[in-house]
Every structure is written in structure tokens, then in C-alpha cells.
Amino acid sequence: MDREFIARRDDHSALRIWLRLLTCTQLIERRVRSGLREEFSTTLPRFDLMAQLERHREGLKMNELSRLLMVTGGNVTAIVDQLEKEGLVERLDEPDDRRAFRIRLTRSGEKSFAEMARAHEHWVVELFAGLSARERGELLKLLAKVKSHALEVTS
């Protein structure tokens, strides 16, 4: 799990930073995944799909969900089918396209997601508690710089 072990002391610092970021991301994701599984009997993909629906109260078409989640339509369909069976999402007819429909959280889905979102935030806050507010601000600024430059280079 710790990607930093593959780096050598004489490797470029950029490579070591990237491996450290990757390791941190994996550790945080592992905590979130285990919390969702243990406390809510759900998965990160289900949480992510519900998060997108919570941000788009009017609902989203399946292809919009696929694009936002960066997964295939088949993956989205399987998750939506499960959530619908559990009464957490509903399918709404799309008036402009008889072949399409929108997916929207139900009231039960909104309540369930709100509980998960509070726990999710708690886990992430807990993982960053080792940094002061100033350090978190500095880290956020530095990562914004890395992101901005990476977007320039890859565009």
C-alpha cells in the first residue's frame, strides 16, 4: 500500500512527492471505504453517485452520471438499480426524450446520504487533524499550484 517504498533517496524529489501523495490518497480512501462499509453497509461508488445526485437536486440523466463519475454506463446502471430497489433513488420520465429518464434521490435517499456525508466529513477531518489550520491552508495553496501547472502542461 505504501508507494513510497519503491522510491530511492536519489530519486528526483518530484517523484518522491508524487508517491507520497498517492500513498496519502490511498490511505484516506481506505479509511473512507471501510467506514462506509462498516457503518452504512455501502460502497464508495454508491456514495459518490448519491453525492452527485445530492448536488443536482433536479436529478441527472444516466449519461450525465457516467460522465461526472467517470465510469461506464453499465456501472452506473447497476448502482442505480440497487439504490432504486432500496428506495434511495427514483427514475423520472424525461419529458423531452421518451427514451431517457432522470435519476433523483428520494426523501429517504436524501436522509441516508446526509448521514453518510456527515460521517465522511468526520473521517476526513480526523485524518487531517495532525495539521494546524495554517498548515492545511498552506497545503491547499501548494496543491492548487501543482494542479494549475499540471493542467497547463497536460492541455
N, C-alpha and C positions, 0 to 999 in steps of 0.2 A: 504494500500500500504506500509506503514512503518512497516516493520517486527520487528524493534527494540522494538516496544511497547509490544511485547509478552515476552521480556526478563525482568528478575528481577535483581535488583542490586546485589544480592548474587549469580546469575548465574555465571558459570565459564567465565572468560574473553574470552576464545576461542569461546564460544557460542555467546557472545555479538559481537565479531569481525565478525563472520560468518553472523550474522543477519544484521550487518551494511553493509557488502559487498553486501549482497543480496539486501538490500534496495537501495544502490547506483547503482547497476546494473539495477534494475527495473526503477529507476528514469531516468537514462541515456537512457535506451531502450525506455521509454515512450516519451522522447524528440525526439529521432530519428524517432520513428514510426509516431508521429504527424507531424514532419517536412516533412517526405516522403509523407504522406497522403495530407497535406495541400499544399505543394509547387510543388509536382510532381504527385499527384493523383496515388500513387503507394503504395505498401506494403513492409515491411521489408523482407518477404520471396522472393519477386521478386528481390529486391535489392541484397540480399545475393546470389541468383542464378546468377544474372548478374555479381556480383563481382567474383565469381568462374570462369565464362567464360572469364572475362577480364584478369584473372591471367593465363589462359590456352588458349592462342590465337588460337591454333590448334583445339580447341573445345574439348568437353568431351562427352563420351557416357552417356546415361541416368543412368546406374547403377553407374558410377563414380560420377555423380552429386548427386545421392541419398546418396552415401557413404560420400562424402565431406560435404553435408548439413545435414547429419544425419536425413533424413526424408524418408518416404516411396516412392517407385516408382510412386505410384498414385499421390502423392502430386507434385512431380517433373513434371509428365506428364501434369497435369492441368496447372501449371505455364508456362511450355514451350509452350503449346497450345495457351495460352493467348498472350504471348510475340511474338510468331510467327505470330498470326493474326495482331498484331500491327507493324509487320515488324522490330522487335528489335532483333530477333534471327532467324537462319535458320537451317534446318536439312540437313546434308550432308551424302551421302551414305558412308558406311564403306567398303572399298574395300575387306578386309579380311573376312567379315561376312555380307552376303546379308540380314540377319535379323536385323542387327544393323545399327545405324547411329550416327553421331556426331552432337552435338548442338554447334553452334558458334554464337557469336554476329555479327550482320550485321554492316555496317558502321553507320547506324542510331542508332543502339543499343550502339555502342561504344561512339558515341557523347552524347547520352542520359545518359548513365552510367557515363561518365566523369563529366557531370553537377551535377548529384546526388552525386557523390563521393566528389566533392569539397564542396558541402553543408553539407554533412555528416561530413566531417573533421571539418568544421567550427563549427558545433553544438557541437562536442565532445571537441574541443579546448576550446570553450566558457564555457563548463561545468567544465573544469579543470583549468580555468583561476584564480580561487581562490588560487591556489597553485603556489609557485615560481618554477622556473626551478629546483632548488636544491631539493625542496620538491617532485616534480614529479619524479626526479631521485631516490630519497630515496624510495618512494612508489613503484616504478618499481622494485627496488632491493629486497625490502621486500616481495613483491608479488611473485617474482621469487623464493625466498626461500620457501615460503609456497607451491607454485606449485611443486617445486622439491621434497619436503618432502612428499606431498600428492601423487605424482606419485610413490615414493618408497613404501609408506605404502599400496597403492592400487594395486601394481603389484604382 
